[in-house]
Amino acid sequence: MIDIGEHVFPLKKYRLIYESLLRMGAKKKYFISPKTVEEKDLLLVHASKYLKKLKTGGLSHSEILTLELPYSPELVKFAWLFVGGTILTAEKALEDGLALHIGGGFHHAFPDHGEGFCVLNDVAVSLEKVKKDGKIRRAMIVDCDLHQGNGNAFIFDKKDYAFTFSIHQMDNYPAQKPSSSVDVGLWSGDGDEKYLSELSLYFPRLYREFQPDLVFYLAGADPYDKDQLGGLCLTREGLKERDRIVIREARKLHIPVAILFAGGYAFDVNDTVSIHLNTIKVAQQIQNKYS
């Protein structure tokens, strides 16, 4: 485990999710360990100068402040590995119809810098990787993290093979929100009814219109009403219904889904873990029905 000190980003949630799944009866053989991403794949998105800074500890003080994580060689290893995990998740989703990464969803990283706890943009690298390998022609990112996916919006601007959808809290980070293909901006206190009604306006319609070969679903836990960084005030049931809409409507159309957990900063980390576990349960139920 990386030591980032006292920090709002709960790195331990990943271990807690894994341990909870084992207690719930999941078999170790069903967990697939990823390989570290190759640099040639990172270069599909990220600038070589930025990657060199990461590897050599050459980030400036201001770059580390923007990243909002303390730099260490262990953090870099973690970043390289979680990109490998998202690539593997995308590939398995294309094979099996659905796959889930216990981590992933670091949507604030730009080609030449990291920000908002995101060192590398695993979503963008993975999308570009499976496209380069000829496994897809087009993909959609459905970003339901509390925060707008500014890195993805910037990276895929004017790229017609990628559709970026983000539903997020407007009065929250990031201050500057580059335009996604579709942005749905909500406000503090909007809650379940507003959120789900807005989401339902777009799905399954966008799936039918864009016809992606793969969906990257960022199932952030941070719209939760007890999250430290958010104010959208969704309940656990509201978040489960959000998951059902995004995953079910894709699988009904036989579109593969790669699920990434993205953010989650509840005052009690066990709440964040529980929300992520609910996403897994919903995904499993839907996959059993539509596989």
N, C-alpha and C positions, 0 to 999 in steps of 0.2 A: 504494500500500500504506500502511496506517495504521501509524504508528510507536508501538508500545506498550512499547518498550524490551525489556529482558530479562524475558521472561514465559513461563510454562509453556504458555499458549495459543498454538499455532503457526499464526498467521495466514497464514504463507507456504505452508501446506499447500494452500490453495485454488489458488494459482498453480501449484504443483508438480503438482497433479492435472490441471489444464488442459493444461499443457505435456506431461505424460506421455501424455495421451489423444491429443494431436496426433502425438506420436512413434509411437504405436501405430496410427496410420492414420485417426483420427477427422477428419472434415472440419469446417472452421470454420463452414460453412453450417448444420451440425446443432446448433450452440450458439446458444441464443436469449438475448439480453440483456434483462433485465427492466427495467421502469419503476419509478421510486421510488413506493412506496405513497402513496396519498392519505390525508390526515389523517382524512377522514370514515370510512375503513375502519379506521384505527387505533383510532378512538373506539368501534368495535364491542366492543373489549376494554379498551383503556387509558383511564385517567382523563385528562381534559384538563389538569388541574393538573400531572400528571407529564410529559405531552408538552411543556408550556410550559417546565418546568424543563430538560428535555433541550435544547430549542431555544435557550434563553437562557443556558445554563451555570449554572442555578440550583440544581443538586444540592448538597446539604450534604456536608460531609466524611464523615459517617457513611454517607450514601447511596452515595458513591463507594467507600467501603471495602466495603460490602455487594455492590456491583456487581463488585468485584475487577478492574476495568479502569481505567486512567487516562482521565479525561474529556478529550475534545477535540471540536471541531466535525466533524472527519473521522470520528470514531467514530459520531456521530449520523447523518451521511450514509450511512455503511456500514450502520447499523442499519435506516434507512428503506429502503435498497436491498435488503437481504437479505429483508425482509418482502415486498417486491414480487416477489422471486425465488420465494418459496414460494407466493405466490398464483398466479403464472404456472405453476409446477410442478403445482399442484392442477388448474388449468384444463386444462393439456395432458394430464394423466393421465386426466381425464374424457373427453377427446377421443380419445386414442390407447390407453388402457388402462394405460399406465405412463409415468412421466416422472421425471426425477432432477434434483435441485438439488445442485450441487457444494457448496453451503453449507447453511444452514438447520438447524432442529432446536433452537432456543434455548428450551428448555422450562422454564427456571427463572425466567423473567420473570413477574411478577405484574401485575395491572392498574395498581397505583400505585407500583411500584418494580421495578428490575432487581436481579438477584443472580446469582452464580455464572457470570460472563462473559456473561450474557444481558441485553441492554439492552431489547429488545422481544420479545414472544412471537409469533414469526412463524407458528407452528403454529396457535395459537388464533385469531389474526386471519384467517388464510387459511381455516380451517374456517368461521368466522362469515361471512366474505365470500362463499364459494361457496353457503352456505346462504341468505343474504340475497338473493342473485341468483337463487335458485330452481333452482340446478344440482344440489343434493342435498337429501335429506330428513334423512339421518343419516350420521354418519361415525365411524370408529374410529381412534384413535391407538394404534399399536403401538410402544411405546417400549423399545428394546433398548439404549439408552445405559447406561453403567455406573451412572449416578446416577438416582435416582427423579425422575420428572417432576413435581415439586411444583407448579410454576406451572400446568401443565395440569390436574392433579388439583383444584387450588383453583378455577380458572376454570370448569371444567365440572361441578363438584359439583352434583348434583340437576338437571342438564340432560339430559333423556332422549334428546335427539337426538345426543348425543356419548358414546361409550364410550372410556374411557381404560384402557389396559393398560400396566403397567410391570413389567419384570423387571430387577432392580437389585441392587447390593450393599448390604446392610443396614448394615454397620459402615463407613459412608462418608457423605459429604455427600449430601443435606442432613440436618441433625440432626433437624429436624421434617419428617415426611413425611405430608402430608395424604392421605387415602384416595383412591386411584384407584378406578375401577369394579372392577378386579382388580389387586392388587399381588402380585408374586412376589418375595419377599425371599431372596436368597442371601447366602452369607458368604465371607469371604476363603479362598481356596484351593479352592473348590468345583469349578472346572475344567469341561472340556467335557461329561463324561458327566452330571453333575448338572444343568448348565445346559440341555442339549439335551433331557434327559428331562423336565424341568419345562416347558419351552417346548412340547414335543409333547403335553402334557396338555391344552393350551388351543387349539392350532391343528391342524386347521381348525375345531374345535368352536365357538369363539366367533364365527367368521365366519358359520357356519350359523345360530347362534342369534340374533345381532344383525342380520345381513343389512345391513351398511353399504353405502352407495352409493359410498363412497370410503374408502381406508385411507391414513393418513399413517404411514409407516414411518420411525422414527428409528433409523438403522443406525450407532449409535456404534461407534467403533473402540476405545474405552477399556476394554472387558472383556479386552483383549489382555494376555497374561501379562508383557509388558515395558512396560506402561503406568506412567507415573510416579504417577498418581493413583489407581490401582485395584489390586485384589487378587483378582479373580475367576479369573485365570490361564487364560483361554481361549487356545487355539492359533489359528493362522491358519485351519487346516482346520475347527476348531470354529466360528469366526466365519462361514466360508463356508456351513457347514451351517445355522447360524442364519438366514442370509440366504435360503437355499433354502426353509426351512420357512415363513418369514413371507411371502415373495413368491410362491412356487409355489402354496401353498394358497389364496391370494387369487385369483391369476390362473386357477387351475383352476375357480373358482367365478365367473369373469368379473367380479371386483371390481377396479376401477381402483386402482392403487397410486402414491402420490406418495412418492418416496424422498428423505430428508433425511439428511445425514451426521452431524449432531450432534457429539459430542465425540471426542477422540482425542489422547493426550498421551504417546506412546511416547518413550522416551529418544532414539531416532533417528527424526526426523520422516519419514524415508523408509519406516519400518515403518508409520506411520500412513497415509501415501499409498498404500502397497501394499495395505493392508487395504481402504481405500476403493475402489481400483481393482478389487479382487476382488469387491466388492459390485456394481460396474457390470457386470463380466463375468457374474456369476451372473444379474443382472437381465436382461441381454441374451439369455442362453441361454433363460431361462424365457419371456421375452416372444416370442421367435421360435417357441417351441413352442406357446404358448397364445393367441397373438393371432389 
